[in-house]
């Protein structure tokens, strides 16, 4: 397998070149996040960063990689999800409409053969072929991860850095599994994000916007299907969940606490992991870097799991899960999911709207 150095370099350079004009375009189109009492930034911020990442990502793959059916499907789905996000960044849309658009984008991958065909049994071993049931499972996975990255995008550089670590981890595992297309896609996405963080890390000059955060989640979810779930090893179905552990479990706890408090699922609150870190006294950068550190632990665990026996891998999973749940409980993330709260007034809300 040849490492796509040209594609990686092109992706990073294109993002660095394209992001400044995209910032101007966002202001011209009205895709600007204006400050108010609920937001953490003090000046209007363009929120169309996903457009620069998308162009760099797609052009780099089209120029350097042979076109396969899975890759074509990923590019079609990514295009649909970015168009949906751009419209939301400029005009806004109801959550139900956005969810429907995400579902359509996810379903667009199916005709290209990009779906989960089987799952492995981590306990008894063996493979369970899903048949047509693989289609709804694929759509659910794609929509879930797309929204998880969207919800975790609450601080400068948080979603971008989380996706960067996840993409590099997926590239490493795809390399071990000889999944060339998934390997190239993950590396190109990672280098695009590396260039974008030049403008997005605190203090940010541009936000990912829904176009960016949904694109990252969608591509990562599709890459996992393309490469990581193709192995018949016992824990292959668990690997993507471990890699994307922070956004997935943070989203799960968010859904629990919003349902328990009678709120809409997409209604923002201030009990995400990064909010708890800020409450604990960390600075903006400190909170982001701490989440990066947790992501790196999960990434390393995912890579190690692929090299262990099933029994050893299960033991490592239990240890990692126990440690992370203990930390989450200390920070109050778990407790917040089970406690009831009175609805906040508009004046009491101070979180970022990028949820």
Backbone torsions as a table, in degrees:
resi	resn	phi	psi	omega
1	UNK	NA	127.8	-178.1
2	UNK	-93.1	129.0	177.2
3	UNK	-71.6	124.7	-174.8
4	UNK	-78.1	71.2	-178.0
5	UNK	-60.3	-40.3	-178.3
6	UNK	-62.8	-45.1	179.3
7	UNK	-62.9	-40.5	179.5
8	UNK	-63.8	-48.1	-178.6
9	UNK	-63.8	-43.4	-179.0
10	UNK	-62.5	-42.2	-179.2
11	UNK	-61.6	-47.1	-178.7
12	UNK	-65.7	-44.3	-178.2
13	UNK	-64.9	-42.0	-179.9
14	UNK	-62.3	-40.3	178.3
15	UNK	-63.9	-43.9	179.9
16	UNK	-61.4	-36.1	-179.6
17	UNK	-77.8	-39.9	-171.5
18	UNK	-81.2	-27.7	-173.1
19	UNK	-61.9	-44.9	177.9
20	UNK	-57.7	-47.6	176.9
21	UNK	-65.7	-30.5	176.2
22	UNK	-66.3	-34.6	175.9
23	UNK	-60.4	-43.4	178.0
24	UNK	-66.9	-40.4	179.7
25	UNK	-63.8	-39.0	179.6
26	UNK	-62.3	-40.9	178.1
27	UNK	-65.9	-38.4	-179.5
28	UNK	-67.8	-37.2	-178.7
29	UNK	-83.2	-9.1	-178.4
30	UNK	84.7	14.7	176.8
31	UNK	-85.5	68.1	-174.3
32	UNK	-127.2	135.1	178.0
33	UNK	-93.5	107.5	-176.3
34	UNK	-87.0	139.7	-178.2
35	UNK	-71.9	146.7	170.1
36	UNK	-155.2	-169.0	-173.9
37	UNK	-67.6	-14.5	-177.9
38	UNK	-93.6	-7.4	-168.1
39	UNK	-114.6	154.1	-172.8
40	UNK	-89.5	-12.9	-179.7
41	UNK	-98.6	152.3	-173.0
42	UNK	-101.5	-11.4	-179.3
43	UNK	-128.3	155.3	177.8
44	UNK	-57.8	134.4	-176.3
45	UNK	-123.2	128.9	173.4
46	UNK	-64.6	142.6	-175.0
47	UNK	-129.5	42.9	-178.1
48	UNK	-119.7	27.4	-176.4
49	UNK	-59.3	-27.9	-179.8
50	UNK	-60.9	-26.6	180.0
51	UNK	-65.3	-42.7	178.7
52	UNK	-64.3	-43.2	179.2
53	UNK	-63.1	-43.4	-178.7
54	UNK	-60.7	-48.3	-178.4
55	UNK	-61.6	-46.6	-179.4
56	UNK	-63.1	-42.4	-179.5
57	UNK	-63.0	-50.8	-176.1
58	UNK	-68.3	-47.1	-178.9
59	UNK	-60.3	-43.3	-178.9
60	UNK	-61.9	-41.1	179.5
61	UNK	-71.3	-41.8	-179.1
62	UNK	-64.5	-36.8	-176.0
63	UNK	-77.8	-32.8	-168.5
64	UNK	-112.0	-17.1	-172.8
65	UNK	-113.4	143.8	173.9
66	UNK	-66.4	138.8	-176.8
67	UNK	-80.9	121.4	175.5
68	UNK	-115.1	166.5	178.8
69	UNK	-60.8	-47.4	178.2
70	UNK	-60.2	-40.5	179.9
71	UNK	-66.3	-41.1	177.7
72	UNK	-61.4	-42.2	178.3
73	UNK	-62.5	-42.0	178.8
74	UNK	-62.0	-42.8	-178.5
75	UNK	-67.0	-37.0	176.7
76	UNK	-64.4	-48.5	179.8
77	UNK	-63.0	-41.0	178.9
78	UNK	-63.1	-37.9	178.4
79	UNK	-63.8	-44.8	179.2
80	UNK	-62.7	-41.6	-176.5
81	UNK	-70.4	-33.7	178.2
82	UNK	-70.8	-41.8	176.8
83	UNK	-60.4	-41.5	176.6
84	UNK	-60.9	-45.5	-179.2
85	UNK	-66.4	-38.7	178.3
86	UNK	-62.1	-45.3	178.3
87	UNK	-60.0	-41.6	180.0
88	UNK	-67.4	-38.2	179.0
89	UNK	-65.4	-33.4	-176.8
90	UNK	-88.8	-49.5	-172.9
91	UNK	-106.6	-26.4	-172.3
92	UNK	80.8	156.8	178.2
93	UNK	-158.0	153.9	177.3
94	UNK	-61.8	151.2	-178.0
95	UNK	-59.9	-36.3	-179.4
96	UNK	-65.0	-40.6	178.6
97	UNK	-65.7	-41.5	178.5
98	UNK	-62.6	-42.8	179.1
99	UNK	-62.7	-40.1	177.8
100	UNK	-63.9	-43.0	178.0
101	UNK	-62.7	-39.9	177.2
102	UNK	-63.2	-38.5	179.3
103	UNK	-65.4	-41.6	177.2
104	UNK	-62.5	-44.3	178.9
105	UNK	-61.4	-42.0	178.8
106	UNK	-64.7	-42.2	-179.1
107	UNK	-66.5	-24.1	-178.3
108	UNK	-66.2	-17.6	179.6
109	UNK	-77.6	-25.0	-172.3
110	UNK	-60.1	-47.3	-179.5
111	UNK	-60.7	-18.5	179.8
112	UNK	-91.7	7.0	178.8
113	UNK	78.2	13.1	-178.3
114	UNK	-97.3	84.1	179.4
115	UNK	-154.1	165.4	-178.7
116	UNK	-76.1	117.9	-177.6
117	UNK	-92.5	-31.2	-179.0
118	UNK	-153.1	162.0	171.9
119	UNK	-126.6	153.5	179.6
120	UNK	-99.6	153.6	177.8
121	UNK	-96.2	107.0	-175.6
122	UNK	-70.9	-12.7	-178.1
123	UNK	-97.7	-57.7	-175.1
124	UNK	-92.9	-11.9	-176.5
125	UNK	80.5	178.2	179.8
126	UNK	89.6	173.0	-175.5
127	UNK	-122.5	136.2	175.4
128	UNK	-109.3	111.1	178.3
129	UNK	-77.4	131.9	-170.9
130	UNK	-91.5	-24.7	-176.7
131	UNK	61.5	-134.7	-179.3
132	UNK	-67.4	-22.0	178.4
133	UNK	-65.1	-17.6	177.6
134	UNK	-66.9	-23.9	-178.5
135	UNK	-69.6	-54.5	177.6
136	UNK	-63.9	-32.6	177.1
137	UNK	-64.2	-41.7	178.2
138	UNK	-62.2	-47.0	-179.3
139	UNK	-62.6	-43.0	178.3
140	UNK	-60.5	-45.9	-179.3
141	UNK	-60.8	-47.3	-178.8
142	UNK	-63.0	-44.8	-179.5
143	UNK	-67.9	-39.0	-178.9
144	UNK	-63.9	-47.3	-178.4
145	UNK	-70.6	-36.7	176.2
146	UNK	-56.8	-46.5	-179.8
147	UNK	-73.9	-30.5	179.1
148	UNK	-62.8	-45.1	177.5
149	UNK	-68.1	-33.7	177.9
150	UNK	-65.0	-41.7	-177.9
151	UNK	-73.5	-29.9	-177.0
152	UNK	-81.3	-6.4	-176.9
153	UNK	-80.7	73.4	-175.3
154	UNK	-116.0	-13.5	177.9
155	UNK	-133.3	156.7	-179.3
156	UNK	-55.6	123.8	175.6
157	UNK	79.2	-2.0	-174.0
158	UNK	-69.6	-54.2	-179.2
159	UNK	-67.0	-40.7	-179.8
160	UNK	-62.7	-45.1	179.1
161	UNK	-68.0	-39.0	177.2
162	UNK	-60.9	-45.1	179.3
163	UNK	-67.3	-35.5	178.3
164	UNK	-61.3	-47.1	179.8
165	UNK	-64.2	-42.4	179.2
166	UNK	-63.5	-41.5	-179.1
167	UNK	-65.1	-43.0	178.4
168	UNK	-63.2	-38.5	178.9
169	UNK	-66.2	-44.0	177.8
170	UNK	-62.8	-37.5	178.3
171	UNK	-62.9	-42.1	-179.1
172	UNK	-64.0	-44.8	-178.8
173	UNK	-70.0	-38.8	176.7
174	UNK	-61.8	-35.5	176.4
175	UNK	-62.9	-45.7	178.4
176	UNK	-60.9	-35.3	-176.8
177	UNK	-90.9	3.7	178.9
178	UNK	59.1	38.4	176.4
179	UNK	-98.1	90.1	-168.9
180	UNK	-64.8	-42.7	-177.0
181	UNK	-67.3	-46.0	178.5
182	UNK	-61.9	-38.5	178.0
183	UNK	-59.8	-48.4	-179.3
184	UNK	-65.8	-44.8	-179.2
185	UNK	-59.5	-45.9	-177.7
186	UNK	-64.4	-41.8	-179.5
187	UNK	-68.4	-39.8	179.3
188	UNK	-65.3	-40.8	176.6
189	UNK	-63.8	-42.4	-178.7
190	UNK	-61.2	-44.2	-178.1
191	UNK	-72.0	-31.8	174.2
192	UNK	-62.8	-41.7	179.6
193	UNK	-68.3	-35.5	177.8
194	UNK	-60.1	-42.1	177.3
195	UNK	-68.4	-39.4	-177.1
196	UNK	-68.4	-33.8	-179.6
197	UNK	-63.1	-17.5	173.4
198	UNK	-57.9	-31.4	-179.1
199	UNK	-106.0	-14.5	-170.4
200	UNK	-106.9	-19.8	179.7
201	UNK	-71.6	150.7	-174.5
202	UNK	-59.6	130.9	-2.3
203	UNK	-81.5	123.6	-174.5
204	UNK	-69.6	148.8	173.3
205	UNK	-106.1	-14.2	178.4
206	UNK	-154.6	147.0	176.8
207	UNK	-98.3	156.5	173.6
208	UNK	-61.0	-39.8	-172.7
209	UNK	71.3	174.2	177.2
210	UNK	-63.7	-34.0	177.9
211	UNK	-58.5	-37.9	-178.4
212	UNK	-82.1	-49.5	-176.3
213	UNK	-65.3	-39.3	178.0
214	UNK	-69.1	-36.9	177.1
215	UNK	-60.2	-45.6	-178.4
216	UNK	-61.5	-47.4	179.8
217	UNK	-62.6	-42.6	-178.2
218	UNK	-63.7	-47.4	-178.0
219	UNK	-66.6	-40.8	178.3
220	UNK	-63.2	-43.0	179.2
221	UNK	-64.0	-42.3	179.6
222	UNK	-67.8	-37.5	178.4
223	UNK	-64.4	-38.2	177.2
224	UNK	-61.7	-42.1	177.9
225	UNK	-66.3	-39.6	-176.4
226	UNK	-67.0	-34.8	-172.6
227	UNK	-123.7	-51.6	-168.7
228	UNK	-74.6	-29.1	-178.0
229	UNK	-90.4	1.4	-177.8
230	UNK	-81.3	-14.2	179.3
231	UNK	-79.8	144.5	178.6
232	UNK	-93.2	9.9	177.1
233	UNK	-65.7	156.2	-166.8
234	UNK	-58.7	-36.9	-172.7
235	UNK	-106.9	18.2	-176.6
236	UNK	-61.0	-33.7	-179.3
237	UNK	-70.4	-21.3	-177.9
238	UNK	-84.9	-28.6	-171.8
239	UNK	-55.2	-50.9	-179.9
240	UNK	-60.8	-33.1	179.3
241	UNK	-67.1	-38.9	177.8
242	UNK	-65.8	-46.1	-178.4
243	UNK	-59.8	-40.9	-177.4
244	UNK	-99.3	26.3	-173.2
245	UNK	-57.4	-44.5	-176.4
246	UNK	-63.4	-56.1	179.7
247	UNK	-63.0	-36.5	-177.8
248	UNK	-68.3	-48.2	-177.3
249	UNK	-76.0	-31.9	174.9
250	UNK	-63.6	-39.3	177.2
251	UNK	-67.3	-41.1	179.4
252	UNK	-60.4	-44.8	178.4
253	UNK	-66.3	-35.3	178.0
254	UNK	-63.3	-42.3	178.9
255	UNK	-64.4	-42.1	179.8
256	UNK	-60.1	-49.1	-175.2
257	UNK	-71.7	-32.4	179.1
258	UNK	-71.2	-39.2	176.0
259	UNK	-65.0	-42.0	-178.3
260	UNK	-65.9	-31.7	-180.0
261	UNK	-94.3	11.1	176.3
262	UNK	69.3	26.9	179.7
263	UNK	-101.5	161.8	172.5
264	UNK	-68.9	148.3	-175.5
265	UNK	-60.2	-36.8	-176.6
266	UNK	-91.2	6.1	177.7
267	UNK	-77.3	130.6	-175.0
268	UNK	-70.3	154.1	172.5
269	UNK	-145.2	-175.8	-174.6
270	UNK	-120.3	36.3	-178.7
271	UNK	-120.2	16.4	173.8
272	UNK	-67.7	164.1	-178.7
273	UNK	-55.1	-44.6	-177.1
274	UNK	-67.9	-31.3	174.6
275	UNK	-65.5	-41.4	179.2
276	UNK	-63.5	-36.6	177.8
277	UNK	-66.9	-39.4	175.9
278	UNK	-64.6	-41.4	178.6
279	UNK	-63.3	-32.9	179.7
280	UNK	-72.7	-5.5	174.9
281	UNK	109.8	1.4	178.8
282	UNK	-75.6	151.3	175.2
283	UNK	-74.8	172.4	177.4
284	UNK	-55.2	-52.1	179.8
285	UNK	-65.8	-38.4	-179.4
286	UNK	-61.7	-41.4	178.4
287	UNK	-64.5	-44.6	-179.9
288	UNK	-63.3	-45.6	-179.3
289	UNK	-65.9	-33.0	176.7
290	UNK	-64.9	-43.5	177.3
291	UNK	-64.9	-38.5	174.5
292	UNK	-56.0	-44.3	-179.3
293	UNK	-61.1	-42.4	177.7
294	UNK	-64.1	-41.9	177.0
295	UNK	-60.0	-39.2	179.3
296	UNK	-65.5	-38.2	176.6
297	UNK	-61.9	-45.4	178.8
298	UNK	-65.5	-39.2	179.1
299	UNK	-62.7	-46.4	178.6
300	UNK	-62.6	-39.0	178.6
301	UNK	-62.5	-42.3	-179.5
302	UNK	-62.7	-41.8	179.6
303	UNK	-66.6	-44.0	-179.5
304	UNK	-62.9	-39.9	-178.7
305	UNK	-57.9	-37.0	-179.1
306	UNK	-68.2	-15.9	-177.5
307	UNK	-104.7	-1.1	-177.3
308	UNK	-101.9	165.0	170.2
309	UNK	-70.3	165.6	-177.7
310	UNK	-59.9	-45.8	-179.2
311	UNK	-61.8	-43.9	179.6
312	UNK	-65.7	-40.3	-179.5
313	UNK	-65.1	-41.8	178.5
314	UNK	-62.9	-41.6	177.8
315	UNK	-61.5	-43.9	178.5
316	UNK	-62.7	-40.2	178.6
317	UNK	-60.6	-43.9	179.2
318	UNK	-62.7	-41.3	-179.4
319	UNK	-64.9	-48.7	-179.5
320	UNK	-61.9	-44.8	-180.0
321	UNK	-62.4	-42.0	-179.4
322	UNK	-63.8	-42.8	179.9
323	UNK	-64.5	-46.7	-177.6
324	UNK	-67.1	-39.2	178.2
325	UNK	-66.3	-35.3	177.2
326	UNK	-65.0	-44.4	178.4
327	UNK	-63.4	-44.6	179.7
328	UNK	-61.6	-38.4	178.8
329	UNK	-67.2	-40.3	178.0
330	UNK	-62.3	-36.1	-179.6
331	UNK	-79.7	-12.5	178.6
332	UNK	91.2	7.3	-179.2
333	UNK	-66.3	-42.6	-178.8
334	UNK	-71.3	-44.8	179.9
335	UNK	-59.8	-36.2	-179.6
336	UNK	-64.6	-27.8	-178.9
337	UNK	-72.1	-19.6	-176.0
338	UNK	-111.1	-7.0	-179.1
339	UNK	-92.0	145.5	176.3
340	UNK	-92.6	141.4	179.8
341	UNK	-132.9	152.7	173.0
342	UNK	-71.8	145.3	178.2
343	UNK	-57.8	140.0	178.3
344	UNK	-79.4	145.7	172.6
345	UNK	-80.7	166.0	-178.9
346	UNK	-61.2	-34.7	-177.1
347	UNK	-72.4	-22.5	-176.4
348	UNK	-86.8	-8.7	-177.7
349	UNK	-86.0	132.2	-178.4
350	UNK	-137.3	12.7	-177.0
351	UNK	-81.9	167.8	175.0
352	UNK	-68.3	145.8	179.5
353	UNK	-82.7	0.5	-174.0
354	UNK	-82.9	60.2	-177.4
355	UNK	-130.0	NA	NA
